[in-house]
Amino acid sequence: MKLGFLCFATLLAAGMATAQDAKSKSRVIVEDGKDVTVTGCVQKNADGGFTLTNVAGKNGYEASYILAQLRDKDDELEDIGDHVGHRLEISGKAANRGDGKIRLETTTEVKKADGGTAKTETKSEMKGDLDGLPFLGVGDARMIAKVCP
């Protein structure tokens, strides 16, 4: 499974790499997975995404989650950006529990020498028991506190 994580992380990093004359946008989308409700602190990642840290669920402390979109909710992650440093309760689908599916979509637009642009789209998917890939597709979020431990 660690090899699968390494391959997916490499693919994610390659999809987010940009050249001086290129714009790239990536989305990680969680489909299926197990329904969970957890609380944690929102942090911004270097790549512009978000992570939920200091996570607690009904069974106590849990690992951190990389926050992702759910298949049918495109705007929820943009709202999460308003809560960096806050403690939130998030309900959604955890792809690292049971039969989850993660889809990575990357769109890259490159300026060509003649002034035009070339656009490429890349899509990849991982499914199965994704232990070690702690992605949480955000369904609903509610602020618990404006500070985090």
N, C-alpha and C positions, 0 to 999 in steps of 0.2 A: 504494500500500500504506500510505503514511503516513496517508492519509485513513481507511482501514479501521482502523488502529491508533487514530487519534483518536476515531473513532466508538465503538470498543469500550471505550476508556479512559473516555469520557464515560458510556457505559452502565454500566460498572463503578462509577464514582463515584456515579452517580445511584442505583444499587442499594444502595450502602452508606450513603447519606445517611440520617440519622435525625432525626426531630423529637423534641420533648420527650416527647410521649406515644406514641411509636412505637418498636418494636423491629424491627430489620432484620438479617437474616442472609444472607450471600451465599457461594456456593461456586463456584469456578472448577474445572471438571473437564476433563482432557485425555483425548481419545479418539483412537485411531490415533496418528499421529506416528511418528518414527523412534526405535528403541531406542538409548539412549546410556548410558554409565557415565562420570561426571565426579566430580571432587573440588572442594570449595569450602567457603567459610565461611558459616554460617547467620546471617542478620541478621533481626530483626523489623521489619516495615513499620509505618508509622503507622496503617494500616487494620487491623492485627492479623494480617496474613498474613506470609509469610516469603519472603526472597530468598536465593539462593545466589550469593555474590560470590567474587572471586578464583578463578574457575573454570578448571580445567585438565582437558583430556581427552586422548585418545591422540594428538591432533594439536597439542598445546600449549595455550596460553592461549585461552580462549573468552569470550564475553560472559557477563554475569550472567544468571541465570534467576529468574523469579518462580515459586516453588514452588506447585504445584497438586495436586489429587487426581487419581488415575486412576479411571476409571469404576467399577471393582469394589473399590476400597480406600478406605473412608470414614475409617478411623482413623489412617492413616499420618501425616497432617499434624499431628495432635495430638501424636504422639511427637516430631516434628521440633522442637516448641516447647521440649522439654527440652534441646535442643542449640544454643541461641542462643550464639554466640561460639565454637563448636567447628568443627573441620574435619571434614567428612563426605565419604564416597564414596556417591554416590546413583546408582542405576540406575533408569531409567524411560523415559518417552516424551517426546521433545522435539517440541513442536507447531510450532516455527518451522523445522523441517527437513522438506522433502517434503510429503506430503499429511497434514497434521494437522487435528484438529478440536478446538475449544475450546467448551465449553458453560458458560454463566453461569446459575445458578439463584439467585433472590433471593426470600426469603419475608419479608413485612412484616406485622406485627401492630400495629394501631392501636387505642388505647382510645377508645371512643365516649363522647359526653356522657352517655348513659343508663347507663353503667357496663359495657356489653358490649364486645366486641372485634370488629374487622373484619380479616380476613386476606386478603392478596393474594399471589399467586405469579407471578413473572415468569421466563420462560425465553427465552434467546436463544442463537444458535449461529453460529460462524464456522468455515469450513473452506476448505481449499485450501493454497496456498503461503503460509504465515503468516510470511514473513520480516519481522522487526521486532517480532514478538510472542513474546518469549523465555519461553514457559511450559514448565515441566518437570513432568510428572506423576510424582509420587514412587511408585516401585514398592518398592524396597528401599533401606535406608540403613544405613551402618556408620560408626561414629566412627573417624576416623584420628588425631585429636589434640584435646586439650582447649583448645588455643589456636589462634588464627589470626594470620596476618601482618597 
